[in-house]
Amino acid sequence: MAICPLPRLYLRLKRPALEKDGIKMSSRQISFTPLIAVVLWCSLSVVGCKPPEAQTVPERLSVGVARPVVKEIVDWDEYTGRLAAVDAVDVRARVGGYLDAIQFKDGQIVNKDDVLFIVDPRPFKAILTAGEGDAQAPWCRLDLARNDLERAKKLIETKSISQEDFDTRGKEAEAALASWEAAKAKMERARLDVEFTEVKAPMTGRIGRHQVSIGNLVSGGTDESTVLTNIVTIDPIYCYFDVDERTVIRVRQLIREGKAKSARESEWPVYMGLRKEEGFPFQGTINFVDNQINPKTGTLRIRAVFPNPKEALSAGFFGRVRVPIGFPHQGLLVSDRAIESDQGQKVVYVVNEKKEVVSRAVRLGQLHEGLREITSGPSGGEQVVVRGIQQVRPGLIVEPKLGEMPVSEVRDSFPTTQVVKLSARP
C-alpha cells in the first residue's frame, strides 16, 4: 500500500522555514498549523488515498430444489352415486275389507312375519264355516261310495254282480272323491282368506308411515290393491353410480394388460363418503356391472354394496364414490408449486449437474396425499426447483439448495396407502 505524502506537510511547516521564505506568521497562527495539517491529512487520506476497489462478481441466484418422491400409489376416479335399499316392498292387503287395527309405530324396525294391519275377519270366518259345512256332504258321499266299492269287489269275485255294476260303483267312488277334493279346496281358500286378514311384514326392515287409517275400506288381492305402507331393508345397502365411456375403455385396456382385474370376477373395493363428510369412511365392494352402455348418457351403470350395521346410510342419500383404477404401482410425485405452464403445456424446472436450469415437459396425474403424480418428465434422482421458481428461466446458472419436497396444504383426506392395502386383498 502506498503511503500518503501529505503528513510530511507538517514537518515542513516549521517557523524557520516559513521565515526563510519571507512569510511572517504570528505565534497564534503557527500554533494552529499542526492541527490544520492533521485535518487535511485525514480528509485526503479518506478521499484521495484509498486504493482502488476490486471489481465485484455478481452472486448466483439461490433456489430451493427437491428430489421427486417415489412411492407406491393407486390411481382412482370419483363419481356421484345414489343410495338405494337392497329390497323394498309396498305392503298391500291380500283380501279386501275394512281396516280394523294398525299394530306398529310409524318408522320402526319390523321383523319378518310381524302383524302390521288387521282387516275385519268376520266375513271370511263366516265363509270358512259355511265351506266346512258344505264339505260334509261330499265327504259322506265319498265314504259311502268307498264302502259300496269294497262290497262290489267281494261280489264280483263270486260273480254275484255284473261287471257293469262293478264299474259303476268304481266310477261313483271316483266322482265322490273329486267332489270332496273340490270342497276341501274351497275350505282351504276360505281358511287362507281368514289368515290374510292379518297383514304381515314380508321381510325385516324399517317400515314407513301407515297410508290408510283405521276404518277405511281397502282392496286386496290384485295389482291395484291399496298400498298400506312400505318397508325397506337397512343392512346392507346399495349405491348406484354411472361411469363414463372413456373410463370404461381405459379400465378394460388395463384389464387386458394385466394391470387391473374385472369387477365381475373379483370383489373390487370401492369407498364412499356422504355430502358433508370428509374423506371416504365407508368401504364396500362392486357387485354388479351392467351389460351395456346407456346410449342416451354414454355411461355404464355400476352397483356397489356397503355394510350398514349402524344405519349411518339411508336409501335416497347422495354419495361421493371413489373407485381404485388398476393395481398399485410406483409413482413419481412432486409438489403442485413446482409445476408451471409454458405455451399451453405443463413444465417443471430441474437443475442439472452444471447447476443450469433446464425445462422439462410433464404429464400430470392425480393428487396423492398433497403431492401430484407426474407420468412423464424428470426421473426420481433429478433436482426439481420448488422455491424461487418465479425467478428462474432455462439456461440460468443457479445455486441449488437441496431440501424436502413441500406438500400442498390442500391434502387428499383419503390416504393412498389405505387404498393400496385394501386393493391388494383377493
TORKOL-4160 file (C-alpha; in steps of 0.2 Angstrom, whole numbers, padded with zeros to 4 digits, m for minus):
426
<pt num="1" X="0000" Y="0000" Z="0000"/>
<pt num="2" X="0007" Y="0017" Z="m0005"/>
<pt num="3" X="0010" Y="0030" Z="0010"/>
<pt num="4" X="0001" Y="0046" Z="0008"/>
<pt num="5" X="0015" Y="0061" Z="0007"/>
<pt num="6" X="0003" Y="0073" Z="0015"/>
<pt num="7" X="0008" Y="0071" Z="0033"/>
<pt num="8" X="0025" Y="0077" Z="0028"/>
<pt num="9" X="0017" Y="0094" Z="0026"/>
<pt num="10" X="0018" Y="0096" Z="0045"/>
<pt num="11" X="0036" Y="0093" Z="0045"/>
<pt num="12" X="0039" Y="0107" Z="0033"/>
<pt num="13" X="0028" Y="0119" Z="0042"/>
<pt num="14" X="0042" Y="0125" Z="0054"/>
<pt num="15" X="0044" Y="0143" Z="0058"/>
<pt num="16" X="0062" Y="0144" Z="0052"/>
<pt num="17" X="0057" Y="0138" Z="0035"/>
<pt num="18" X="0042" Y="0150" Z="0034"/>
<pt num="19" X="0053" Y="0165" Z="0039"/>
<pt num="20" X="0066" Y="0159" Z="0027"/>
<pt num="21" X="0053" Y="0161" Z="0013"/>
<pt num="22" X="0049" Y="0178" Z="0019"/>
<pt num="23" X="0032" Y="0173" Z="0027"/>
<pt num="24" X="0028" Y="0182" Z="0043"/>
<pt num="25" X="0017" Y="0172" Z="0054"/>
<pt num="26" X="0011" Y="0176" Z="0071"/>
<pt num="27" X="0014" Y="0164" Z="0086"/>
<pt num="28" X="m0005" Y="0161" Z="0086"/>
<pt num="29" X="m0006" Y="0156" Z="0068"/>
<pt num="30" X="0009" Y="0145" Z="0069"/>
<pt num="31" X="0001" Y="0136" Z="0084"/>
<pt num="32" X="m0014" Y="0131" Z="0073"/>
<pt num="33" X="m0004" Y="0125" Z="0059"/>
<pt num="34" X="m0001" Y="0107" Z="0066"/>
<pt num="35" X="m0020" Y="0105" Z="0068"/>
<pt num="36" X="m0024" Y="0111" Z="0051"/>
<pt num="37" X="m0011" Y="0099" Z="0044"/>
<pt num="38" X="m0019" Y="0084" Z="0053"/>
<pt num="39" X="m0036" Y="0088" Z="0047"/>
<pt num="40" X="m0030" Y="0090" Z="0029"/>
<pt num="41" X="m0022" Y="0073" Z="0030"/>
<pt num="42" X="m0037" Y="0064" Z="0037"/>
<pt num="43" X="m0048" Y="0071" Z="0023"/>
<pt num="44" X="m0037" Y="0067" Z="0009"/>
<pt num="45" X="m0032" Y="0050" Z="0016"/>
<pt num="46" X="m0051" Y="0046" Z="0015"/>
<pt num="47" X="m0055" Y="0053" Z="m0002"/>
<pt num="48" X="m0039" Y="0053" Z="m0012"/>
<pt num="49" X="m0028" Y="0040" Z="m0004"/>
<pt num="50" X="m0039" Y="0025" Z="m0004"/>
<pt num="51" X="m0033" Y="0011" Z="m0015"/>
<pt num="52" X="m0044" Y="0007" Z="m0030"/>
<pt num="53" X="m0058" Y="m0006" Z="m0026"/>
<pt num="54" X="m0058" Y="m0023" Z="m0034"/>
<pt num="55" X="m0071" Y="m0027" Z="m0047"/>
<pt num="56" X="m0086" Y="m0037" Z="m0039"/>
<pt num="57" X="m0093" Y="m0053" Z="m0046"/>
<pt num="58" X="m0112" Y="m0055" Z="m0046"/>
<pt num="59" X="m0119" Y="m0068" Z="m0035"/>
<pt num="60" X="m0128" Y="m0083" Z="m0042"/>
<pt num="61" X="m0147" Y="m0084" Z="m0039"/>
<pt num="62" X="m0151" Y="m0096" Z="m0024"/>
<pt num="63" X="m0166" Y="m0108" Z="m0027"/>
<pt num="64" X="m0173" Y="m0122" Z="m0017"/>
<pt num="65" X="m0173" Y="m0139" Z="m0025"/>
<pt num="66" X="m0180" Y="m0156" Z="m0020"/>
<pt num="67" X="m0180" Y="m0173" Z="m0027"/>
<pt num="68" X="m0197" Y="m0181" Z="m0033"/>
<pt num="69" X="m0205" Y="m0193" Z="m0021"/>
<pt num="70" X="m0206" Y="m0211" Z="m0027"/>
<pt num="71" X="m0219" Y="m0221" Z="m0018"/>
<pt num="72" X="m0232" Y="m0235" Z="m0021"/>
<pt num="73" X="m0249" Y="m0227" Z="m0026"/>
<pt num="74" X="m0266" Y="m0232" Z="m0034"/>
<pt num="75" X="m0275" Y="m0221" Z="m0047"/>
<pt num="76" X="m0293" Y="m0218" Z="m0043"/>
<pt num="77" X="m0309" Y="m0210" Z="m0050"/>
<pt num="78" X="m0323" Y="m0201" Z="m0041"/>
<pt num="79" X="m0342" Y="m0202" Z="m0045"/>
<pt num="80" X="m0358" Y="m0196" Z="m0038"/>
<pt num="81" X="m0369" Y="m0211" Z="m0033"/>
<pt num="82" X="m0387" Y="m0213" Z="m0026"/>
<pt num="83" X="m0390" Y="m0225" Z="m0012"/>
<pt num="84" X="m0405" Y="m0237" Z="m0013"/>
<pt num="85" X="m0411" Y="m0251" Z="m0002"/>
<pt num="86" X="m0407" Y="m0269" Z="m0007"/>
<pt num="87" X="m0425" Y="m0274" Z="m0005"/>
<pt num="88" X="m0440" Y="m0263" Z="m0005"/>
<pt num="89" X="m0458" Y="m0268" Z="m0004"/>
<pt num="90" X="m0475" Y="m0260" Z="m0004"/>
<pt num="91" X="m0486" Y="m0268" Z="0008"/>
<pt num="92" X="m0504" Y="m0272" Z="0002"/>
<pt num="93" X="m0518" Y="m0282" Z="0009"/>
<pt num="94" X="m0522" Y="m0299" Z="0000"/>
<pt num="95" X="m0541" Y="m0298" Z="0004"/>
<pt num="96" X="m0552" Y="m0283" Z="0004"/>
<pt num="97" X="m0562" Y="m0276" Z="0019"/>
<pt num="98" X="m0562" Y="m0263" Z="0032"/>
<pt num="99" X="m0546" Y="m0260" Z="0042"/>
<pt num="100" X="m0548" Y="m0264" Z="0060"/>
<pt num="101" X="m0531" Y="m0262" Z="0068"/>
<pt num="102" X="m0514" Y="m0255" Z="0065"/>
<pt num="103" X="m0501" Y="m0264" Z="0075"/>
<pt num="104" X="m0484" Y="m0254" Z="0073"/>
<pt num="105" X="m0477" Y="m0237" Z="0076"/>
<pt num="106" X="m0473" Y="m0227" Z="0060"/>
<pt num="107" X="m0454" Y="m0228" Z="0056"/>
<pt num="108" X="m0450" Y="m0243" Z="0067"/>
<pt num="109" X="m0439" Y="m0258" Z="0063"/>
<pt num="110" X="m0451" Y="m0273" Z="0060"/>
<pt num="111" X="m0446" Y="m0291" Z="0058"/>
<pt num="112" X="m0452" Y="m0304" Z="0045"/>
<pt num="113" X="m0470" Y="m0310" Z="0049"/>
<pt num="114" X="m0474" Y="m0297" Z="0061"/>
<pt num="115" X="m0493" Y="m0292" Z="0061"/>
<pt num="116" X="m0494" Y="m0275" Z="0054"/>
<pt num="117" X="m0513" Y="m0272" Z="0050"/>
<pt num="118" X="m0529" Y="m0282" Z="0053"/>
<pt num="119" X="m0543" Y="m0282" Z="0041"/>
<pt num="120" X="m0560" Y="m0286" Z="0048"/>
<pt num="121" X="m0560" Y="m0305" Z="0048"/>
<pt num="122" X="m0578" Y="m0309" Z="0052"/>
<pt num="123" X="m0585" Y="m0311" Z="0034"/>
<pt num="124" X="m0571" Y="m0323" Z="0030"/>
<pt num="125" X="m0573" Y="m0333" Z="0045"/>
<pt num="126" X="m0592" Y="m0335" Z="0041"/>
<pt num="127" X="m0587" Y="m0341" Z="0023"/>
<pt num="128" X="m0575" Y="m0353" Z="0031"/>
<pt num="129" X="m0588" Y="m0360" Z="0042"/>
<pt num="130" X="m0600" Y="m0362" Z="0028"/>
<pt num="131" X="m0587" Y="m0370" Z="0017"/>
<pt num="132" X="m0584" Y="m0383" Z="0031"/>
<pt num="133" X="m0602" Y="m0387" Z="0032"/>
<pt num="134" X="m0604" Y="m0389" Z="0014"/>
<pt num="135" X="m0589" Y="m0400" Z="0013"/>
<pt num="136" X="m0598" Y="m0413" Z="0025"/>
<pt num="137" X="m0610" Y="m0419" Z="0011"/>
<pt num="138" X="m0596" Y="m0423" Z="m0002"/>
<pt num="139" X="m0587" Y="m0432" Z="0012"/>
<pt num="140" X="m0602" Y="m0443" Z="0016"/>
<pt num="141" X="m0605" Y="m0447" Z="m0002"/>
<pt num="142" X="m0586" Y="m0452" Z="m0003"/>
<pt num="143" X="m0587" Y="m0463" Z="0012"/>
<pt num="144" X="m0602" Y="m0472" Z="0005"/>
<pt num="145" X="m0595" Y="m0474" Z="m0012"/>
<pt num="146" X="m0579" Y="m0482" Z="m0005"/>
<pt num="147" X="m0590" Y="m0494" Z="0006"/>
<pt num="148" X="m0600" Y="m0499" Z="m0010"/>
<pt num="149" X="m0584" Y="m0501" Z="m0020"/>
<pt num="150" X="m0577" Y="m0513" Z="m0007"/>
<pt num="151" X="m0593" Y="m0524" Z="m0006"/>
<pt num="152" X="m0593" Y="m0524" Z="m0025"/>
<pt num="153" X="m0575" Y="m0531" Z="m0025"/>
<pt num="154" X="m0581" Y="m0546" Z="m0015"/>
<pt num="155" X="m0596" Y="m0549" Z="m0025"/>
<pt num="156" X="m0588" Y="m0548" Z="m0042"/>
<pt num="157" X="m0576" Y="m0562" Z="m0036"/>
<pt num="158" X="m0591" Y="m0574" Z="m0034"/>
<pt num="159" X="m0600" Y="m0567" Z="m0050"/>
<pt num="160" X="m0614" Y="m0561" Z="m0039"/>
<pt num="161" X="m0615" Y="m0544" Z="m0048"/>
<pt num="162" X="m0611" Y="m0540" Z="m0066"/>
<pt num="163" X="m0596" Y="m0531" Z="m0072"/>
<pt num="164" X="m0606" Y="m0516" Z="m0077"/>
<pt num="165" X="m0612" Y="m0514" Z="m0059"/>
<pt num="166" X="m0594" Y="m0516" Z="m0053"/>
<pt num="167" X="m0588" Y="m0502" Z="m0065"/>
<pt num="168" X="m0602" Y="m0491" Z="m0060"/>
<pt num="169" X="m0598" Y="m0492" Z="m0041"/>
<pt num="170" X="m0580" Y="m0488" Z="m0045"/>
<pt num="171" X="m0584" Y="m0473" Z="m0055"/>
<pt num="172" X="m0596" Y="m0467" Z="m0042"/>
<pt num="173" X="m0582" Y="m0468" Z="m0029"/>
<pt num="174" X="m0570" Y="m0458" Z="m0040"/>
<pt num="175" X="m0584" Y="m0444" Z="m0043"/>
<pt num="176" X="m0587" Y="m0443" Z="m0024"/>
<pt num="177" X="m0568" Y="m0441" Z="m0021"/>
<pt num="178" X="m0567" Y="m0427" Z="m0034"/>
<pt num="179" X="m0582" Y="m0418" Z="m0026"/>
<pt num="180" X="m0573" Y="m0420" Z="m0009"/>
<pt num="181" X="m0557" Y="m0413" Z="m0016"/>
<pt num="182" X="m0566" Y="m0398" Z="m0023"/>
<pt num="183" X="m0575" Y="m0395" Z="m0006"/>
<pt num="184" X="m0558" Y="m0396" Z="0003"/>
<pt num="185" X="m0550" Y="m0384" Z="m0009"/>
<pt num="186" X="m0564" Y="m0371" Z="m0005"/>
<pt num="187" X="m0561" Y="m0373" Z="0013"/>
<pt num="188" X="m0543" Y="m0371" Z="0011"/>
<pt num="189" X="m0546" Y="m0355" Z="0001"/>
<pt num="190" X="m0558" Y="m0348" Z="0015"/>
<pt num="191" X="m0545" Y="m0353" Z="0028"/>
<pt num="192" X="m0532" Y="m0343" Z="0018"/>
<pt num="193" X="m0543" Y="m0328" Z="0017"/>
<pt num="194" X="m0545" Y="m0328" Z="0036"/>
<pt num="195" X="m0527" Y="m0329" Z="0038"/>
<pt num="196" X="m0524" Y="m0315" Z="0025"/>
<pt num="197" X="m0534" Y="m0303" Z="0036"/>
<pt num="198" X="m0518" Y="m0301" Z="0046"/>
<pt num="199" X="m0507" Y="m0291" Z="0035"/>
<pt num="200" X="m0489" Y="m0297" Z="0040"/>
<pt num="201" X="m0472" Y="m0290" Z="0036"/>
<pt num="202" X="m0464" Y="m0299" Z="0021"/>
<pt num="203" X="m0446" Y="m0295" Z="0027"/>
<pt num="204" X="m0436" Y="m0287" Z="0040"/>
<pt num="205" X="m0433" Y="m0269" Z="0038"/>
<pt num="206" X="m0438" Y="m0251" Z="0043"/>
<pt num="207" X="m0456" Y="m0248" Z="0040"/>
<pt num="208" X="m0463" Y="m0231" Z="0033"/>
<pt num="209" X="m0479" Y="m0222" Z="0039"/>
<pt num="210" X="m0496" Y="m0230" Z="0038"/>
<pt num="211" X="m0505" Y="m0223" Z="0022"/>
<pt num="212" X="m0523" Y="m0229" Z="0027"/>
<pt num="213" X="m0531" Y="m0226" Z="0044"/>
<pt num="214" X="m0542" Y="m0237" Z="0054"/>
<pt num="215" X="m0560" Y="m0239" Z="0047"/>
<pt num="216" X="m0556" Y="m0236" Z="0029"/>
<pt num="217" X="m0561" Y="m0249" Z="0016"/>
<pt num="218" X="m0546" Y="m0257" Z="0007"/>
<pt num="219" X="m0545" Y="m0268" Z="m0008"/>
<pt num="220" X="m0534" Y="m0283" Z="m0009"/>
<pt num="221" X="m0528" Y="m0297" Z="m0020"/>
<pt num="222" X="m0525" Y="m0288" Z="m0036"/>
<pt num="223" X="m0511" Y="m0277" Z="m0044"/>
<pt num="224" X="m0522" Y="m0262" Z="m0040"/>
<pt num="225" X="m0524" Y="m0266" Z="m0021"/>
<pt num="226" X="m0522" Y="m0252" Z="m0009"/>
<pt num="227" X="m0504" Y="m0248" Z="m0003"/>
<pt num="228" X="m0505" Y="m0248" Z="0016"/>
<pt num="229" X="m0486" Y="m0244" Z="0019"/>
<pt num="230" X="m0469" Y="m0249" Z="0013"/>
<pt num="231" X="m0453" Y="m0257" Z="0020"/>
<pt num="232" X="m0435" Y="m0256" Z="0015"/>
<pt num="233" X="m0420" Y="m0266" Z="0021"/>
<pt num="234" X="m0406" Y="m0257" Z="0030"/>
<pt num="235" X="m0391" Y="m0268" Z="0031"/>
<pt num="236" X="m0383" Y="m0270" Z="0018"/>
<pt num="237" X="m0387" Y="m0255" Z="0006"/>
<pt num="238" X="m0384" Y="m0252" Z="m0012"/>
<pt num="239" X="m0376" Y="m0237" Z="m0021"/>
<pt num="240" X="m0378" Y="m0235" Z="m0040"/>
<pt num="241" X="m0366" Y="m0224" Z="m0050"/>
<pt num="242" X="m0363" Y="m0221" Z="m0068"/>
<pt num="243" X="m0345" Y="m0222" Z="m0076"/>
<pt num="244" X="m0341" Y="m0213" Z="m0092"/>
<pt num="245" X="m0337" Y="m0222" Z="m0108"/>
<pt num="246" X="m0319" Y="m0215" Z="m0108"/>
<pt num="247" X="m0315" Y="m0223" Z="m0091"/>
<pt num="248" X="m0323" Y="m0239" Z="m0096"/>
<pt num="249" X="m0312" Y="m0241" Z="m0111"/>
<pt num="250" X="m0297" Y="m0236" Z="m0101"/>
<pt num="251" X="m0301" Y="m0249" Z="m0087"/>
<pt num="252" X="m0304" Y="m0263" Z="m0100"/>
<pt num="253" X="m0287" Y="m0259" Z="m0108"/>
<pt num="254" X="m0279" Y="m0261" Z="m0090"/>
<pt num="255" X="m0288" Y="m0277" Z="m0088"/>
<pt num="256" X="m0281" Y="m0284" Z="m0105"/>
<pt num="257" X="m0263" Y="m0278" Z="m0100"/>
<pt num="258" X="m0265" Y="m0287" Z="m0083"/>
<pt num="259" X="m0264" Y="m0271" Z="m0073"/>
<pt num="260" X="m0282" Y="m0272" Z="m0066"/>
<pt num="261" X="m0295" Y="m0285" Z="m0063"/>
<pt num="262" X="m0313" Y="m0286" Z="m0069"/>
<pt num="263" X="m0326" Y="m0281" Z="m0055"/>
<pt num="264" X="m0337" Y="m0295" Z="m0062"/>
<pt num="265" X="m0324" Y="m0308" Z="m0057"/>
<pt num="266" X="m0317" Y="m0301" Z="m0041"/>
<pt num="267" X="m0323" Y="m0291" Z="m0026"/>
<pt num="268" X="m0316" Y="m0275" Z="m0032"/>
<pt num="269" X="m0315" Y="m0262" Z="m0017"/>
<pt num="270" X="m0325" Y="m0246" Z="m0018"/>
<pt num="271" X="m0326" Y="m0231" Z="m0005"/>
<pt num="272" X="m0339" Y="m0219" Z="m0001"/>
<pt num="273" X="m0342" Y="m0203" Z="0009"/>
<pt num="274" X="m0358" Y="m0193" Z="0011"/>
<pt num="275" X="m0360" Y="m0175" Z="0005"/>
<pt num="276" X="m0354" Y="m0166" Z="0021"/>
<pt num="277" X="m0341" Y="m0179" Z="0026"/>
<pt num="278" X="m0323" Y="m0178" Z="0025"/>
<pt num="279" X="m0314" Y="m0192" Z="0016"/>
<pt num="280" X="m0322" Y="m0209" Z="0012"/>
<pt num="281" X="m0326" Y="m0218" Z="0028"/>
<pt num="282" X="m0337" Y="m0232" Z="0021"/>
<pt num="283" X="m0329" Y="m0247" Z="0012"/>
<pt num="284" X="m0339" Y="m0259" Z="0001"/>
<pt num="285" X="m0337" Y="m0269" Z="m0015"/>
<pt num="286" X="m0344" Y="m0268" Z="m0033"/>
<pt num="287" X="m0356" Y="m0282" Z="m0035"/>
<pt num="288" X="m0364" Y="m0278" Z="m0052"/>
<pt num="289" X="m0359" Y="m0271" Z="m0068"/>
<pt num="290" X="m0372" Y="m0268" Z="m0082"/>
<pt num="291" X="m0370" Y="m0277" Z="m0098"/>
<pt num="292" X="m0371" Y="m0262" Z="m0110"/>
<pt num="293" X="m0368" Y="m0243" Z="m0111"/>
<pt num="294" X="m0383" Y="m0232" Z="m0110"/>
<pt num="295" X="m0384" Y="m0224" Z="m0127"/>
<pt num="296" X="m0393" Y="m0209" Z="m0121"/>
<pt num="297" X="m0380" Y="m0204" Z="m0107"/>
<pt num="298" X="m0364" Y="m0213" Z="m0113"/>
<pt num="299" X="m0362" Y="m0221" Z="m0096"/>
<pt num="300" X="m0361" Y="m0238" Z="m0088"/>
<pt num="301" X="m0371" Y="m0242" Z="m0073"/>
<pt num="302" X="m0362" Y="m0250" Z="m0058"/>
<pt num="303" X="m0368" Y="m0255" Z="m0041"/>
<pt num="304" X="m0359" Y="m0256" Z="m0025"/>
<pt num="305" X="m0364" Y="m0264" Z="m0009"/>
<pt num="306" X="m0360" Y="m0257" Z="0008"/>
<pt num="307" X="m0362" Y="m0264" Z="0026"/>
<pt num="308" X="m0373" Y="m0253" Z="0036"/>
<pt num="309" X="m0375" Y="m0260" Z="0054"/>
<pt num="310" X="m0376" Y="m0244" Z="0062"/>
<pt num="311" X="m0389" Y="m0237" Z="0049"/>
<pt num="312" X="m0377" Y="m0222" Z="0045"/>
<pt num="313" X="m0383" Y="m0224" Z="0027"/>
<pt num="314" X="m0401" Y="m0222" Z="0021"/>
<pt num="315" X="m0409" Y="m0225" Z="0004"/>
<pt num="316" X="m0410" Y="m0209" Z="m0006"/>
<pt num="317" X="m0394" Y="m0202" Z="0000"/>
<pt num="318" X="m0381" Y="m0195" Z="m0012"/>
<pt num="319" X="m0364" Y="m0202" Z="m0010"/>
<pt num="320" X="m0346" Y="m0197" Z="m0016"/>
<pt num="321" X="m0339" Y="m0213" Z="m0023"/>
<pt num="322" X="m0321" Y="m0217" Z="m0025"/>
<pt num="323" X="m0315" Y="m0232" Z="m0036"/>
<pt num="324" X="m0297" Y="m0238" Z="m0037"/>
<pt num="325" X="m0292" Y="m0240" Z="m0055"/>
<pt num="326" X="m0279" Y="m0254" Z="m0058"/>
<pt num="327" X="m0267" Y="m0262" Z="m0046"/>
<pt num="328" X="m0254" Y="m0252" Z="m0035"/>
<pt num="329" X="m0239" Y="m0245" Z="m0045"/>
<pt num="330" X="m0223" Y="m0235" Z="m0042"/>
<pt num="331" X="m0227" Y="m0216" Z="m0044"/>
<pt num="332" X="m0217" Y="m0201" Z="m0046"/>
<pt num="333" X="m0224" Y="m0186" Z="m0035"/>
<pt num="334" X="m0220" Y="m0168" Z="m0035"/>
<pt num="335" X="m0227" Y="m0153" Z="m0027"/>
<pt num="336" X="m0240" Y="m0143" Z="m0036"/>
<pt num="337" X="m0230" Y="m0127" Z="m0033"/>
<pt num="338" X="m0216" Y="m0134" Z="m0044"/>
<pt num="339" X="m0227" Y="m0135" Z="m0059"/>
<pt num="340" X="m0228" Y="m0121" Z="m0072"/>
<pt num="341" X="m0237" Y="m0118" Z="m0088"/>
<pt num="342" X="m0227" Y="m0114" Z="m0104"/>
<pt num="343" X="m0236" Y="m0111" Z="m0120"/>
<pt num="344" X="m0251" Y="m0122" Z="m0116"/>
<pt num="345" X="m0241" Y="m0137" Z="m0108"/>
<pt num="346" X="m0236" Y="m0141" Z="m0090"/>
<pt num="347" X="m0217" Y="m0140" Z="m0086"/>
<pt num="348" X="m0205" Y="m0142" Z="m0071"/>
<pt num="349" X="m0188" Y="m0134" Z="m0070"/>
<pt num="350" X="m0174" Y="m0145" Z="m0065"/>
<pt num="351" X="m0156" Y="m0141" Z="m0060"/>
<pt num="352" X="m0143" Y="m0152" Z="m0069"/>
<pt num="353" X="m0125" Y="m0156" Z="m0064"/>
<pt num="354" X="m0119" Y="m0140" Z="m0071"/>
<pt num="355" X="m0131" Y="m0130" Z="m0060"/>
<pt num="356" X="m0140" Y="m0125" Z="m0075"/>
<pt num="357" X="m0159" Y="m0123" Z="m0076"/>
<pt num="358" X="m0167" Y="m0135" Z="m0088"/>
<pt num="359" X="m0186" Y="m0135" Z="m0093"/>
<pt num="360" X="m0195" Y="m0152" Z="m0093"/>
<pt num="361" X="m0212" Y="m0155" Z="m0100"/>
<pt num="362" X="m0223" Y="m0166" Z="m0089"/>
<pt num="363" X="m0239" Y="m0175" Z="m0090"/>
<pt num="364" X="m0249" Y="m0174" Z="m0074"/>
<pt num="365" X="m0258" Y="m0187" Z="m0064"/>
<pt num="366" X="m0269" Y="m0187" Z="m0049"/>
<pt num="367" X="m0266" Y="m0179" Z="m0032"/>
<pt num="368" X="m0259" Y="m0191" Z="m0019"/>
<pt num="369" X="m0258" Y="m0185" Z="m0001"/>
<pt num="370" X="m0254" Y="m0167" Z="m0006"/>
<pt num="371" X="m0242" Y="m0172" Z="m0020"/>
<pt num="372" X="m0245" Y="m0173" Z="m0039"/>
<pt num="373" X="m0241" Y="m0188" Z="m0049"/>
<pt num="374" X="m0231" Y="m0185" Z="m0065"/>
<pt num="375" X="m0232" Y="m0199" Z="m0078"/>
<pt num="376" X="m0218" Y="m0192" Z="m0089"/>
<pt num="377" X="m0204" Y="m0180" Z="m0086"/>
<pt num="378" X="m0190" Y="m0180" Z="m0074"/>
<pt num="379" X="m0183" Y="m0195" Z="m0066"/>
<pt num="380" X="m0183" Y="m0199" Z="m0047"/>
<pt num="381" X="m0165" Y="m0193" Z="m0045"/>
<pt num="382" X="m0166" Y="m0176" Z="m0053"/>
<pt num="383" X="m0167" Y="m0160" Z="m0043"/>
<pt num="384" X="m0184" Y="m0150" Z="m0046"/>
<pt num="385" X="m0185" Y="m0132" Z="m0042"/>
<pt num="386" X="m0198" Y="m0129" Z="m0029"/>
<pt num="387" X="m0193" Y="m0112" Z="m0022"/>
<pt num="388" X="m0189" Y="m0096" Z="m0031"/>
<pt num="389" X="m0197" Y="m0103" Z="m0047"/>
<pt num="390" X="m0203" Y="m0086" Z="m0052"/>
<pt num="391" X="m0185" Y="m0080" Z="m0055"/>
<pt num="392" X="m0178" Y="m0095" Z="m0065"/>
<pt num="393" X="m0178" Y="m0097" Z="m0083"/>
<pt num="394" X="m0170" Y="m0111" Z="m0094"/>
<pt num="395" X="m0151" Y="m0109" Z="m0096"/>
<pt num="396" X="m0149" Y="m0099" Z="m0080"/>
<pt num="397" X="m0134" Y="m0104" Z="m0068"/>
<pt num="398" X="m0141" Y="m0105" Z="m0051"/>
<pt num="399" X="m0135" Y="m0111" Z="m0033"/>
<pt num="400" X="m0147" Y="m0125" Z="m0028"/>
<pt num="401" X="m0151" Y="m0129" Z="m0010"/>
<pt num="402" X="m0157" Y="m0146" Z="m0008"/>
<pt num="403" X="m0172" Y="m0149" Z="0004"/>
<pt num="404" X="m0188" Y="m0159" Z="0006"/>
<pt num="405" X="m0202" Y="m0159" Z="m0006"/>
<pt num="406" X="m0215" Y="m0147" Z="0000"/>
<pt num="407" X="m0233" Y="m0155" Z="0002"/>
<pt num="408" X="m0248" Y="m0145" Z="m0003"/>
<pt num="409" X="m0259" Y="m0138" Z="0010"/>
<pt num="410" X="m0274" Y="m0145" Z="0000"/>
<pt num="411" X="m0271" Y="m0163" Z="0005"/>
<pt num="412" X="m0281" Y="m0178" Z="0000"/>
<pt num="413" X="m0291" Y="m0184" Z="0015"/>
<pt num="414" X="m0290" Y="m0202" Z="0009"/>
<pt num="415" X="m0273" Y="m0209" Z="0011"/>
<pt num="416" X="m0266" Y="m0218" Z="m0004"/>
<pt num="417" X="m0258" Y="m0231" Z="0007"/>
<pt num="418" X="m0275" Y="m0236" Z="0013"/>
<pt num="419" X="m0281" Y="m0239" Z="m0005"/>
<pt num="420" X="m0265" Y="m0249" Z="m0008"/>
<pt num="421" X="m0268" Y="m0260" Z="0007"/>
<pt num="422" X="m0286" Y="m0263" Z="0003"/>
<pt num="423" X="m0285" Y="m0266" Z="m0016"/>
<pt num="424" X="m0272" Y="m0279" Z="m0013"/>
<pt num="425" X="m0285" Y="m0291" Z="m0005"/>
<pt num="426" X="m0290" Y="m0305" Z="m0016"/>
